[in-house]
Amino acid sequence: MFGKRSFADGDRAPPPPAVAGAEIATRPQRQEVVEKPAAPAPAAAVADPAAKRAGSDAVHRKVTSSADGEKAVITEVVREQSDYYHATKTQIYSALLNTIDLAQLAQLDHKQAAEEIRDIVAELVAIKNVSMSGVEQDHLVQDIINDVLGYGPLEPLLARDDIADIMVNGAHRVFIEVQGKVQLTNVRFRDNQQLMNICQRIVSQVGRRVDESSPICDARLIDGSRVNVIAPPLALDGPTLTIRKFRRDKLTMKDLQNWASISPEGAKVLGVIGASRCNVLISGGTGSGKTTLLNCMTAYIDPTERVITCEDAAELQLQQPHVVRLETRPPNLEGQGAITMRDLVKNCLRMRPERIIVGEVRGPEAFDLLQAMNTGHDGSMGTLHANSPREAVSRLESMITMGGYGLPSKTIREMVVGSIDVIVQAARLRDGSRRITHITEVLGLEGEVIITQDLFVYEITGEDKDGKIIGRHRSTGIARPRFWDRARYYGLERELAEALDAAE
């Protein structure tokens, strides 16, 4: 009954990712009937009804509404998974692998494969006489489907939109970031080998690899979420996986206003900056929202413009119809064939771009980007890591110097002044909130010093009883910014004047 199942032919689709990792793919196909799983559950655990109840996978939801009813915060406590539940899951999972024909399963699409697994697991639960409620069995089935076809224990976390980061520190410690705060979850993997298999499954989907010979890898999920993996021997406590999640619904500047990341007047000024093809540098620390802000600003690009993006791992979600996305490539096993960010930026100059967008400027490609901004590619954008607009300018100089060009510092600063129009500073405050703290113009040089002026700044005025920072975005009173003529050229000077006047 539980020999290799013969699946009916259905709609064929490209095979799903390697099922359950490398060690499963190489398992020889067994034809005999499997009576016992490889890892039986502890007898004491199976016999104890209290232990079974402790294995319940119930999901608790707590909804807290504010007094005025305008906001609701939903906190979902991660499923409680006891030792009994994991032992039962391991037992059924092992029996499943010895029962199904993986080669035939790979020929089915995801929906058909999930149905076949669901049927077999239900039969295995009955044969093994595992006592479970209907809800518990549904959760068990879904977890096993996730293990075989998806990303295992990560699937419930990836499905939640309120999670910003998932941080896996070895098989038994998984942290998440919710509303700017990091918290430990009860999610865990069977062992480090399962975690490593899932890491390999993720990176292989974008043509990359992670193993002992190449233990560091940057990749992305299908939805664009950023992934970093560092594996043993570099990671001492097991594979470490970090995922910066992307929301399913793409954020807009209106969303940033609703979250008080920027004032309505500041958002309108940023819209004018994006639409009038100013060259923009978005600066900020790790997790400050630089890529999110860059995505929001690209919404103001005219649909008729040809845009080329250059990224280490493709994250940007541009909505324009004419977008070319480029991605760097790591070296192969022999250490050859790497394509760097600088290679991409230099090549895209030959692709007739109207705007060039660099996901993150972190090295000598800064020189090529500034050259492009200054030679007919107005409206180009990029991000870099810095804690203030002034520091962002200094970092640009440092990165150009890293390229070994041997240019005098004054020449580099003249290039910066001639290329960058606006620096937008994003910051993550101590309460976990993200704010746009500066909208700063680059004016020019006085001697060898780059002169900047702030149009908008964020002032902290205090904090509430819950420890949340209270502040406001304030205009500095500049009535005619340097890019006024550019805004007038695009017919946006009235909109810019209204925003600046309303902010005073």
C-alpha positions as CSV (number, residue, x, y, z in Angstrom):
1,M,0.0,0.0,0.0
2,F,2.8,2.4,0.8
3,G,5.3,1.4,-1.8
4,K,6.3,4.0,-4.4
5,R,3.1,5.7,-5.5
6,S,2.4,5.9,-9.2
7,F,1.2,9.5,-9.7
8,A,-1.3,10.1,-12.5
9,D,-0.1,12.2,-15.4
10,G,-1.4,15.8,-15.0
11,D,-0.4,19.2,-16.2
12,R,3.3,19.1,-16.4
13,A,5.4,22.0,-15.0
14,P,9.1,22.7,-14.5
15,P,10.3,20.5,-11.6
16,P,10.1,22.2,-8.1
17,P,13.3,23.0,-6.2
18,A,15.4,19.9,-5.2
19,V,13.2,18.1,-2.8
20,A,14.3,18.2,0.8
21,G,17.9,18.9,-0.1
22,A,20.9,17.2,-1.4
23,E,20.9,14.2,0.9
24,I,17.3,13.3,-0.2
25,A,18.0,13.8,-3.9
26,T,20.7,11.1,-3.8
27,R,18.7,8.6,-1.7
28,P,18.2,5.4,-3.8
29,Q,14.6,4.6,-4.7
30,R,13.2,1.7,-2.5
31,Q,10.5,-0.5,-3.8
32,E,9.5,-2.5,-0.7
33,V,6.7,-1.6,1.7
34,V,7.9,0.5,4.6
35,E,6.5,-0.6,7.9
36,K,8.6,1.4,10.3
37,P,10.0,5.0,10.1
38,A,13.6,5.7,10.5
39,A,13.1,7.9,13.6
40,P,10.3,6.6,15.8
41,A,8.7,8.9,18.4
42,P,9.6,8.3,22.0
43,A,7.2,5.8,23.5
44,A,6.6,7.9,26.7
45,A,5.8,10.9,24.6
46,V,3.3,9.0,22.5
47,A,1.6,7.4,25.4
48,D,1.1,10.6,27.4
49,P,-2.0,12.6,26.4
50,A,-0.7,15.6,28.2
51,A,2.4,15.5,26.0
52,K,0.1,15.3,23.0
53,R,-1.8,18.3,24.1
54,A,1.5,20.1,24.6
55,G,2.3,19.4,21.0
56,S,-0.6,21.4,19.8
57,D,0.2,23.8,17.1
58,A,-2.4,26.4,18.0
59,V,-1.9,29.9,16.7
60,H,-2.8,32.6,19.1
61,R,-3.8,36.0,17.9
62,K,-4.1,39.1,20.1
63,V,-5.7,42.2,18.7
64,T,-5.2,45.4,20.5
65,S,-7.1,48.5,19.3
66,S,-6.3,52.1,20.2
67,A,-8.9,54.1,22.1
68,D,-10.0,56.0,19.0
69,G,-10.4,52.8,17.0
70,E,-8.2,54.2,14.2
71,K,-5.3,51.7,14.6
72,A,-5.0,48.0,15.4
73,V,-1.9,46.1,16.2
74,I,-2.0,42.4,15.5
75,T,0.5,40.3,17.3
76,E,0.7,36.7,16.2
77,V,2.5,34.4,18.6
78,V,4.6,31.8,16.7
79,R,3.3,28.2,17.0
80,E,4.3,26.3,20.1
81,Q,6.2,23.2,19.0
82,S,7.0,20.7,21.7
83,D,9.5,17.9,21.6
84,Y,6.6,15.5,21.1
85,Y,5.4,17.4,18.0
86,H,8.9,17.4,16.5
87,A,9.4,13.7,17.2
88,T,6.1,12.9,15.5
89,K,6.9,15.1,12.6
90,T,10.3,13.4,12.2
91,Q,8.7,10.0,12.3
92,I,6.1,10.8,9.6
93,Y,8.6,12.7,7.5
94,S,11.1,9.8,7.4
95,A,8.3,7.3,6.5
96,L,7.1,9.7,3.8
97,L,10.6,9.9,2.2
98,N,10.8,6.1,2.1
99,T,7.3,5.9,0.6
100,I,7.1,8.4,-2.2
101,D,8.9,8.3,-5.6
102,L,10.8,11.6,-5.6
103,A,11.4,11.4,-9.4
104,Q,7.7,11.2,-10.2
105,L,6.9,13.8,-7.5
106,A,9.3,16.3,-9.3
107,Q,7.2,16.0,-12.5
108,L,4.1,17.5,-10.8
109,D,3.4,21.1,-10.3
110,H,3.3,22.5,-6.7
111,K,-0.4,22.1,-6.2
112,Q,-0.5,18.4,-7.4
113,A,2.6,17.5,-5.4
114,A,1.1,19.0,-2.2
115,E,-2.1,17.0,-2.7
116,E,-0.2,13.8,-3.1
117,I,1.9,14.5,0.0
118,R,-1.2,15.4,2.0
119,D,-2.9,12.0,1.1
120,I,0.2,10.0,2.0
121,V,0.7,11.8,5.3
122,A,-2.9,11.2,6.3
123,E,-2.5,7.5,5.6
124,L,0.8,7.3,7.5
125,V,-0.8,9.1,10.5
126,A,-3.5,6.4,10.5
127,I,-1.1,3.5,10.2
128,K,1.2,4.8,12.9
129,N,-1.8,5.3,15.2
130,V,-0.7,8.8,16.0
131,S,-3.3,10.5,18.2
132,M,-3.9,14.0,16.9
133,S,-6.8,16.4,16.5
134,G,-7.9,17.5,13.1
135,V,-6.2,20.9,13.6
136,E,-3.0,19.4,14.8
137,Q,-2.9,17.0,11.8
138,D,-3.5,19.9,9.4
139,H,-0.6,21.7,10.9
140,L,1.6,18.6,10.7
141,V,0.7,18.1,7.0
142,Q,1.4,21.7,6.1
143,D,4.7,21.6,7.9
144,I,5.8,18.5,6.0
145,I,4.7,20.0,2.7
146,N,6.8,23.1,3.5
147,D,9.8,20.8,4.3
148,V,9.5,18.9,1.0
149,L,8.4,21.6,-1.4
150,G,9.1,25.0,0.3
151,Y,11.4,26.6,2.8
152,G,10.4,24.4,5.8
153,P,9.9,26.1,9.1
154,L,10.5,29.5,7.5
155,E,7.2,29.4,5.5
156,P,4.9,30.7,8.2
157,L,7.3,33.6,8.9
158,L,7.6,34.5,5.2
159,A,3.8,34.6,5.0
160,R,3.6,37.3,7.6
161,D,3.7,40.9,6.4
162,D,4.5,42.4,9.8
163,I,7.9,40.8,9.9
164,A,10.8,42.9,8.5
165,D,13.7,40.6,9.1
166,I,14.2,36.9,9.8
167,M,17.5,35.9,11.5
168,V,18.4,32.2,11.8
169,N,21.3,31.6,14.1
170,G,21.8,27.8,13.7
171,A,19.0,25.2,13.7
172,H,17.4,26.0,17.1
173,R,17.5,29.8,17.4
174,V,15.3,31.9,15.0
175,F,14.8,35.6,15.6
176,I,12.4,38.0,13.9
177,E,12.0,41.8,13.8
178,V,8.5,43.1,14.3
179,Q,7.8,46.9,14.5
180,G,11.5,47.6,14.9
181,K,12.0,45.2,17.8
182,V,13.9,41.9,17.6
183,Q,12.3,38.9,19.4
184,L,13.1,35.2,19.7
185,T,10.6,32.7,18.2
186,N,9.8,29.0,18.9
187,V,10.5,28.1,15.3
188,R,13.3,25.6,14.9
189,F,14.8,23.2,12.3
190,R,15.4,19.5,12.8
191,D,19.1,20.0,12.6
192,N,21.8,22.1,10.9
193,Q,21.7,19.8,7.9
194,Q,18.0,20.7,7.2
195,L,18.9,24.4,7.6
196,M,21.8,24.0,5.2
197,N,19.6,22.2,2.7
198,I,17.1,25.1,2.8
199,C,19.9,27.6,2.4
200,Q,21.1,25.7,-0.7
201,R,17.6,25.6,-2.1
202,I,17.2,29.4,-1.8
203,V,20.5,30.3,-3.4
204,S,20.3,27.8,-6.1
205,Q,17.1,29.4,-7.4
206,V,19.2,32.4,-8.5
207,G,22.1,30.4,-9.8
208,R,24.4,30.7,-6.8
209,R,25.8,28.2,-4.3
210,V,26.9,28.0,-0.7
211,D,29.1,25.3,0.7
212,E,32.4,24.9,2.6
213,S,34.4,26.1,-0.4
214,S,32.1,29.2,-0.8
215,P,30.6,29.7,2.6
216,I,29.3,33.3,2.1
217,C,26.5,34.0,-0.4
218,D,24.2,36.9,-1.2
219,A,20.9,35.9,-2.9
220,R,17.3,36.8,-3.0
221,L,13.9,35.1,-2.8
222,I,11.4,35.1,-5.7
223,D,9.6,38.2,-4.3
224,G,12.9,40.2,-4.1
225,S,13.6,39.7,-0.4
226,R,17.3,40.0,0.3
227,V,19.1,36.9,1.6
228,N,22.5,36.4,3.2
229,V,23.9,33.0,4.1
230,I,27.2,32.3,5.9
231,A,27.9,28.7,6.5
232,P,30.4,26.6,8.5
233,P,33.4,26.7,9.0
234,L,33.0,30.5,9.1
235,A,29.8,30.3,11.2
236,L,30.7,28.4,14.3
237,D,27.2,27.6,15.6
238,G,25.8,26.3,12.4
239,P,24.6,28.0,9.2
240,T,23.4,31.6,9.7
241,L,20.6,32.8,7.4
242,T,19.4,36.4,7.3
243,I,16.4,37.5,5.3
244,R,15.3,41.1,4.7
245,K,11.7,40.6,3.8
246,F,9.8,42.6,1.2
247,R,6.1,43.3,1.6
248,R,3.7,41.9,-0.9
249,D,2.0,45.2,-1.4
250,K,4.6,47.7,-2.6
251,L,5.0,50.7,-0.4
252,T,4.3,54.3,-1.7
253,M,5.3,57.7,-0.4
254,K,1.7,57.9,1.0
255,D,2.5,54.9,3.2
256,L,5.7,56.7,4.5
257,Q,3.5,59.7,5.3
258,N,1.0,57.6,7.2
259,W,3.9,56.1,9.3
260,A,5.2,59.7,10.0
261,S,8.5,58.8,8.2
262,I,8.1,62.0,6.3
263,S,5.8,65.0,6.4
264,P,3.3,65.6,3.5
265,E,5.2,68.7,2.5
266,G,8.5,66.8,2.6
267,A,7.0,64.0,0.5
268,K,5.8,66.5,-2.1
269,V,9.3,68.0,-2.3
270,L,10.7,64.5,-2.8
271,G,8.2,63.9,-5.6
272,V,9.4,67.1,-7.3
273,I,13.0,66.0,-6.9
274,G,12.3,62.6,-8.5
275,A,10.1,64.0,-11.3
276,S,12.5,66.9,-12.2
277,R,15.4,64.4,-12.7
278,C,17.7,65.6,-9.9
279,N,20.6,63.3,-9.1
280,V,19.8,61.8,-5.7
281,L,21.9,59.9,-3.2
282,I,20.0,58.1,-0.4
283,S,22.1,57.7,2.7
284,G,21.5,55.8,5.9
285,G,22.5,53.1,8.3
286,T,21.7,49.4,8.1
287,G,18.0,48.7,8.3
288,S,17.1,52.4,8.0
289,G,14.9,52.0,5.0
290,K,17.1,53.2,2.1
291,T,15.9,50.6,-0.4
292,T,12.3,51.2,0.5
293,L,12.7,55.0,0.1
294,L,14.5,54.4,-3.3
295,N,11.6,52.2,-4.4
296,C,9.1,55.0,-3.4
297,M,11.1,57.7,-5.2
298,T,11.3,55.7,-8.5
299,A,7.5,56.0,-8.6
300,Y,8.0,59.6,-9.9
301,I,10.0,58.5,-12.9
302,D,8.2,59.2,-16.2
303,P,6.9,55.9,-17.8
304,T,8.5,56.8,-21.1
305,E,12.0,56.8,-19.7
306,R,14.4,53.9,-20.1
307,V,15.7,52.9,-16.6
308,I,18.6,50.5,-15.9
309,T,19.2,49.2,-12.4
310,C,22.4,47.7,-11.1
311,E,22.3,45.6,-7.9
312,D,24.2,42.9,-6.0
313,A,20.9,41.1,-5.5
314,A,17.9,42.4,-7.4
315,E,15.6,44.0,-4.9
316,L,14.1,47.1,-6.6
317,Q,10.5,46.9,-7.7
318,L,10.1,49.5,-10.3
319,Q,6.7,50.0,-11.9
320,Q,7.8,51.6,-15.2
321,P,7.3,49.6,-18.4
322,H,10.9,50.2,-19.7
323,V,13.2,48.8,-17.0
324,V,16.4,46.7,-17.5
325,R,17.6,44.9,-14.4
326,L,21.2,43.9,-14.0
327,E,22.7,41.8,-11.2
328,T,26.3,41.1,-10.2
329,R,27.7,37.6,-10.4
330,P,30.1,35.9,-7.9
331,P,33.2,34.0,-9.1
332,N,33.0,30.3,-10.0
333,L,34.7,27.4,-8.3
334,E,38.0,28.4,-10.0
335,G,37.7,32.0,-8.8
336,Q,37.0,33.2,-12.3
337,G,34.1,34.9,-14.0
338,A,33.0,37.4,-11.4
339,I,31.0,40.4,-12.7
340,T,31.3,43.4,-10.3
341,M,29.1,46.4,-9.7
342,R,31.6,48.5,-11.5
343,D,31.4,46.2,-14.6
344,L,27.7,46.6,-14.6
345,V,27.7,50.4,-14.3
346,K,30.3,50.8,-17.0
347,N,28.4,48.4,-19.3
348,C,25.0,50.1,-18.8
349,L,26.5,53.4,-20.2
350,R,26.5,51.6,-23.5
351,M,22.8,50.6,-23.2
352,R,21.3,54.0,-23.9
353,P,20.0,54.6,-20.3
354,E,18.1,57.7,-19.4
355,R,18.4,57.0,-15.7
356,I,20.8,54.7,-13.9
357,I,19.9,53.4,-10.5
358,V,22.5,51.6,-8.3
359,G,21.1,49.6,-5.5
360,E,24.1,50.2,-3.2
361,V,27.3,52.2,-3.9
362,R,30.1,50.6,-1.9
363,G,33.3,50.7,-3.9
364,P,35.1,52.1,-7.0
365,E,31.8,52.1,-9.0
366,A,31.1,55.4,-7.3
367,F,33.5,57.0,-9.8
368,D,31.6,55.6,-12.8
369,L,28.2,56.5,-11.3
370,L,29.3,60.2,-10.7
371,Q,30.7,60.3,-14.3
372,A,27.4,59.1,-15.6
373,M,25.4,61.6,-13.5
374,N,27.5,64.4,-14.9
375,T,27.4,63.3,-18.6
376,G,23.7,63.3,-19.6
377,H,22.1,60.8,-17.3
378,D,20.2,63.2,-15.1
379,G,17.9,61.7,-12.5
380,S,20.2,58.8,-11.6
381,M,19.9,57.5,-8.0
382,G,21.9,55.4,-5.6
383,T,22.2,54.4,-1.9
384,L,25.1,54.2,0.4
385,H,25.8,53.6,4.1
386,A,26.4,56.8,6.1
387,N,25.1,58.4,9.2
388,S,24.6,62.0,7.9
389,P,24.6,63.9,4.6
390,R,28.1,65.3,5.4
391,E,29.4,61.8,6.1
392,A,27.8,60.6,2.8
393,V,29.9,63.1,0.9
394,S,33.1,62.0,2.7
395,R,32.3,58.3,1.9
396,L,31.9,59.1,-1.8
397,E,35.3,60.7,-1.8
398,S,36.8,57.6,0.1
399,M,35.3,55.2,-2.4
400,I,36.6,57.0,-5.4
401,T,40.0,57.1,-3.8
402,M,39.7,53.3,-3.2
403,G,39.6,52.9,-7.0
404,G,43.3,53.9,-7.2
405,Y,42.7,56.8,-9.7
406,G,45.2,59.1,-7.9
407,L,43.0,62.2,-8.4
408,P,43.5,65.2,-6.2
409,S,41.0,65.7,-3.5
410,K,39.7,69.0,-5.0
411,T,39.1,67.3,-8.3
412,I,37.0,64.6,-6.6
413,R,35.0,67.1,-4.7
414,E,34.3,69.1,-7.8
415,M,33.0,65.9,-9.4
416,V,30.8,65.3,-6.4
417,V,29.4,68.8,-6.5
418,G,28.8,68.6,-10.3
419,S,27.0,65.3,-10.0
420,I,25.0,65.1,-6.8
421,D,22.0,67.5,-6.4
422,V,20.2,66.1,-3.3
423,I,21.1,63.8,-0.4
424,V,18.2,62.2,1.4
425,Q,19.1,60.9,4.9
426,A,17.2,58.0,6.4
427,A,17.6,56.8,10.0
428,R,16.4,54.1,12.3
429,L,15.7,55.6,15.7
430,R,16.2,53.9,19.1
431,D,12.5,52.9,19.3
432,G,12.8,51.0,16.0
433,S,10.9,53.6,13.9
434,R,12.3,54.8,10.6
435,R,12.4,58.5,9.7
436,I,13.7,60.6,6.9
437,T,15.8,63.0,8.9
438,H,17.3,65.3,6.3
439,I,16.6,66.5,2.7
440,T,19.9,68.2,1.9
441,E,21.1,70.1,-1.2
442,V,24.7,70.1,-2.4
443,L,25.4,73.7,-3.3
444,G,29.0,73.9,-4.4
445,L,32.6,74.4,-3.2
446,E,34.1,77.1,-1.0
447,G,37.8,76.6,-1.4
448,E,38.1,72.8,-1.0
449,V,35.0,72.4,1.3
450,I,31.7,71.1,-0.1
451,I,28.8,73.3,0.9
452,T,25.4,71.8,1.7
453,Q,22.1,73.2,3.0
454,D,19.2,71.4,4.6
455,L,15.7,71.9,3.2
456,F,14.0,69.7,5.8
457,V,15.2,68.2,9.1
458,Y,13.6,65.9,11.6
459,E,13.6,67.2,15.2
460,I,13.0,64.9,18.2
461,T,10.8,66.6,20.8
462,G,10.4,63.8,23.3
463,E,8.8,60.4,23.8
464,D,5.5,59.1,24.9
465,K,4.7,56.8,27.9
466,D,5.3,53.7,25.7
467,G,8.9,54.9,24.9
468,K,7.9,55.9,21.3
469,I,9.9,58.9,20.0
470,I,7.8,62.0,19.3
471,G,9.2,64.5,16.7
472,R,8.3,66.6,13.7
473,H,9.7,67.4,10.3
474,R,10.6,71.1,10.0
475,S,11.4,73.2,7.0
476,T,14.6,75.3,7.3
477,G,12.9,78.2,5.5
478,I,14.8,77.9,2.2
479,A,12.4,79.5,-0.3
480,R,14.4,78.9,-3.5
481,P,16.4,75.7,-3.5
482,R,19.2,75.2,-6.0
483,F,17.1,72.9,-8.1
484,W,14.4,75.5,-8.5
485,D,15.3,76.2,-12.2
486,R,15.3,72.5,-12.9
487,A,11.8,72.2,-11.4
488,R,10.6,75.2,-13.4
489,Y,12.0,73.5,-16.6
490,Y,9.7,70.5,-15.9
491,G,6.8,72.7,-15.0
492,L,6.9,71.8,-11.3
493,E,7.9,75.1,-9.7
494,R,4.4,75.9,-8.4
495,E,4.1,72.5,-6.7
496,L,7.6,73.0,-5.2
497,A,6.7,76.5,-4.0
498,E,3.4,75.3,-2.4
499,A,5.2,72.5,-0.5
500,L,8.0,74.9,0.8
501,D,5.4,77.5,1.8
502,A,3.2,75.0,3.6
503,A,6.2,73.7,5.6
504,E,7.2,77.0,7.1
